[in-house]
Amino acid sequence: MLRIAICDDETAQRSLLEAYVGEWGMLRQQEVDMALVGSAEQFLFHWEERRRDILLLDIDMPGGDGLSLARRLRSQGEDVQIVFVTGLAEYALEGYDVDAVSYLIKPVEKERLFACLDKALARCGREAPALLLDTPGGMARVRVRDICYLESDAHDTWVHCAGEKEPVRCRAGIRQVEERLEQQGESFFELHFFKIHRSYLVNLAYVNRIERKEAMMDSGEALPVARNRWEALNRAYLDYYRGRWEEGLS
């Protein structure tokens, strides 16, 4: 059984999405268990009792916005497939920072919702790509999407991850770790990662803004940008968000 939650503070919108999801389930011959909640707080209360596979999530809700809820779920390592359904188009790019399946603008077109649910279903149960790293304390598994940046330290590499206070020390050079990331697929690597300096490789999803000499990360850290990498970094940053936007429209 596929477990789907609809989180929206508007009763009419919840009912509409419930009807659409029910129709999609019948067409796909999927048995669906639906939960309808009106706020982020209600969702978290429900979540503790029963996890969900897919979450249709509004952003602008009283008492706690959808983006904050999504970030909280990701920081806890939750892999629920998130589809944002909202009237706030200006937050679309931020939505992809939490690995959202897609971003739908109200009023929702049924066919587009069906396509998003198809994509979410395909991702359910699929193990997130990860790297197995050799560390001084033994082997450590790190999900690729959680990697904020790599930092070279002589023959080792510090792997900085979202939600972790301390980086993982990998007993391999930064180029070796970079090659491991490239094995996820050349197009994936080129879209998501960029070498801003010979000692730093960043995940563009965690870059907050770009300055002439520094890349400011979501964590507040400032990483050095080599003088000859600044223009290419800006292009890569734009390509990353353009790619995420187009992915959501597909």
C-alpha positions as MATLAB code, in Angstrom:
seq = 'MLRIAICDDETAQRSLLEAYVGEWGMLRQQEVDMALVGSAEQFLFHWEERRRDILLLDIDMPGGDGLSLARRLRSQGEDVQIVFVTGLAEYALEGYDVDAVSYLIKPVEKERLFACLDKALARCGREAPALLLDTPGGMARVRVRDICYLESDAHDTWVHCAGEKEPVRCRAGIRQVEERLEQQGESFFELHFFKIHRSYLVNLAYVNRIERKEAMMDSGEALPVARNRWEALNRAYLDYYRGRWEEGLS';
ca = [
       0.000    0.000    0.000;
       1.225    3.480   -0.916;
       0.966    5.990    1.934;
       0.338    9.596    0.851;
      -0.156   12.697    3.013;
      -1.742   15.971    1.888;
      -0.706   18.950    4.005;
      -2.606   22.162    3.200;
      -4.447   24.629    5.416;
      -7.272   25.092    2.867;
     -10.058   22.536    3.275;
     -11.210   22.868   -0.345;
      -7.671   22.311   -1.639;
      -7.224   19.207    0.530;
     -10.490   17.790   -0.793;
      -9.540   18.502   -4.399;
      -6.128   16.859   -4.033;
      -7.712   13.915   -2.234;
     -10.032   13.378   -5.203;
      -7.187   13.661   -7.704;
      -4.944   11.277   -5.772;
      -7.798    8.803   -5.438;
      -8.396    8.896   -9.201;
      -4.664    8.505   -9.873;
      -4.523    5.477   -7.579;
      -7.403    3.814   -9.400;
      -5.854    4.448  -12.809;
      -2.456    3.111  -11.685;
      -4.032    0.226   -9.764;
      -2.310    1.468   -6.614;
      -3.921    0.963   -3.236;
      -3.497    4.330   -1.500;
      -3.774    5.188    2.188;
      -4.304    8.960    2.470;
      -3.843   11.278    5.441;
      -5.185   14.846    5.308;
      -3.662   17.449    7.638;
      -4.074   21.215    7.842;
      -0.703   22.338    9.200;
       2.950   21.424    9.576;
       2.387   20.771   13.270;
      -0.441   18.322   12.555;
       1.707   16.559    9.975;
       4.602   16.082   12.418;
       2.224   14.703   15.045;
       0.831   12.264   12.488;
       4.313   11.469   11.140;
       5.485   10.193   14.517;
       2.717    7.607   14.443;
       2.909    6.623   10.802;
       5.462    7.469    8.153;
       4.405    8.417    4.619;
       5.875    7.611    1.202;
       4.720   10.777   -0.576;
       3.875   14.222    0.803;
       1.857   16.828   -1.137;
       2.887   19.970    0.701;
       1.680   23.567    0.696;
       4.214   26.281    1.587;
       2.226   29.235    2.930;
       0.511   27.891    6.054;
      -0.104   29.497    9.452;
       2.040   28.296   12.313;
       4.818   26.802   10.172;
       5.627   26.993    6.473;
       6.097   24.017    4.193;
       9.727   24.753    3.334;
      10.717   24.695    7.000;
       8.877   21.408    7.423;
      10.643   19.921    4.404;
      14.048   21.050    5.664;
      13.329   19.530    9.054;
      12.425   16.191    7.488;
      15.586   16.180    5.380;
      17.790   17.156    8.336;
      16.421   14.079   10.116;
      17.335   11.899    7.161;
      13.750   11.250    6.039;
      13.356   10.130    2.422;
       9.658   10.930    1.935;
       8.983   12.092   -1.630;
       7.875   15.739   -1.477;
       5.716   17.461   -4.078;
       5.132   21.143   -3.346;
       1.615   22.321   -4.243;
       1.322   26.053   -3.652;
       0.428   29.444   -5.010;
       3.871   30.906   -4.219;
       5.866   30.577   -7.430;
       8.708   32.714   -6.048;
       9.775   29.883   -3.731;
      10.119   27.272   -6.462;
      13.927   27.279   -6.554;
      14.178   26.954   -2.777;
      11.925   23.919   -2.967;
      14.517   21.982   -4.908;
      17.100   22.433   -2.149;
      15.210   19.754   -0.229;
      15.218   17.344   -3.172;
      11.563   17.882   -4.020;
      10.088   15.719   -6.751;
       8.431   18.730   -8.324;
       6.712   22.046   -7.690;
       3.113   22.611   -8.760;
       1.399   25.996   -8.858;
      -2.240   26.328   -7.834;
      -4.712   25.826   -9.361;
      -3.305   22.356   -9.913;
      -3.748   20.689  -13.283;
      -4.762   17.072  -12.778;
      -2.527   15.743  -15.561;
       0.543   17.459  -14.114;
      -0.221   16.123  -10.655;
      -0.543   12.626  -12.087;
       2.865   13.007  -13.758;
       4.400   14.151  -10.472;
       2.864   11.230   -8.599;
       4.242    8.862  -11.247;
       7.697   10.324  -10.697;
       7.363   10.147   -6.912;
       6.207    6.534   -7.094;
       9.233    5.635   -9.207;
      11.492    7.149   -6.556;
       9.823    5.420   -3.611;
      11.972    2.661   -2.214;
      14.886    3.611   -4.419;
      18.012    3.772   -2.321;
      19.587    7.220   -2.305;
      23.026    7.289   -3.997;
      25.781    7.084   -1.393;
      29.548    6.892   -1.040;
      31.310    4.422    1.236;
      34.288    6.279    2.711;
      37.400    4.915    4.370;
      37.858    6.910    7.590;
      40.298    6.607   10.522;
      37.475    5.055   12.558;
      36.350    2.577    9.889;
      34.007    2.701    6.915;
      31.332    5.416    6.794;
      28.337    5.690    4.450;
      27.464    9.201    3.250;
      24.509   10.050    1.029;
      25.556   12.060   -2.009;
      22.724   14.573   -1.659;
      23.878   15.359    1.909;
      27.390   16.370    0.841;
      27.741   20.167    1.115;
      31.373   20.353    0.037;
      34.710   18.558   -0.069;
      37.802   20.119    1.481;
      41.285   18.894    0.633;
      43.718   18.288    3.519;
      47.013   16.981    2.128;
      46.357   13.316    1.225;
      42.963   13.265    2.986;
      39.601   14.901    2.314;
      37.134   16.420    4.733;
      33.574   15.609    3.635;
      31.196   18.236    5.033;
      27.579   17.051    5.212;
      24.262   18.756    5.880;
      22.914   18.256    9.378;
      26.268   17.101   10.778;
      28.295   19.191   13.230;
      31.596   17.581   12.276;
      32.884   16.639    8.806;
      33.955   13.109    7.917;
      37.696   12.639    7.375;
      38.198   10.413    4.349;
      41.545    8.723    3.823;
      41.668    9.585    0.134;
      42.638   12.669   -1.844;
      40.010   15.104   -3.038;
      40.492   14.032   -6.648;
      39.745   10.407   -5.714;
      36.550   11.385   -3.921;
      35.636   13.618   -6.848;
      36.032   10.638   -9.216;
      33.725    8.610   -6.995;
      31.094   11.339   -7.324;
      31.555   11.406  -11.088;
      30.582    7.722  -11.134;
      27.044    8.803  -10.188;
      26.787    9.943  -13.800;
      28.608   12.655  -15.717;
      25.496   14.782  -16.286;
      24.508   14.497  -12.610;
      27.989   15.462  -11.437;
      28.324   18.419  -13.800;
      24.922   19.802  -12.786;
      25.338   19.440   -9.010;
      29.040   19.869   -8.200;
      31.639   22.507   -9.034;
      35.343   22.858   -8.226;
      35.621   26.428   -6.943;
      39.249   26.063   -5.873;
      41.885   23.350   -6.085;
      41.077   22.504   -2.447;
      37.269   22.801   -2.557;
      34.469   21.079   -4.445;
      30.981   22.386   -3.604;
      27.496   20.984   -3.981;
      25.663   23.863   -5.693;
      22.473   23.021   -3.794;
      24.111   24.331   -0.611;
      25.562   27.541   -2.055;
      23.647   30.549   -0.723;
      25.306   33.259   -2.796;
      28.444   33.924   -4.796;
      30.825   36.805   -4.216;
      33.958   37.763   -6.124;
      36.332   35.844   -3.891;
      34.033   33.622   -1.859;
      31.122   31.215   -2.109;
      28.786   31.694    0.836;
      27.273   28.394    1.958;
      23.895   27.859    3.616;
      25.808   27.008    6.789;
      27.271   30.539    6.852;
      30.744   29.340    5.905;
      32.708   31.318    3.317;
      34.787   29.203    0.939;
      37.492   30.672   -1.300;
      36.818   30.952   -5.029;
      39.839   30.930   -7.321;
      40.085   34.050   -9.469;
      39.830   32.104  -12.722;
      36.775   30.108  -11.502;
      34.383   32.934  -10.613;
      32.673   33.365  -14.007;
      32.363   29.615  -14.581;
      30.939   29.200  -11.081;
      28.221   31.769  -11.799;
      27.298   29.963  -15.026;
      27.215   26.598  -13.253;
      25.045   28.052  -10.482;
      22.521   29.385  -12.998;
      22.573   26.096  -14.925;
      21.922   24.165  -11.725;
      18.779   26.117  -10.860;
      17.624   26.247  -14.458;
      18.001   22.465  -14.607;
      16.042   21.966  -11.397;
      13.281   24.264  -12.648;
      13.009   22.495  -15.996;
      13.017   19.123  -14.238;
      10.022   20.268  -12.211;
       8.164   21.350  -15.343;
       8.742   18.043  -17.112;
];
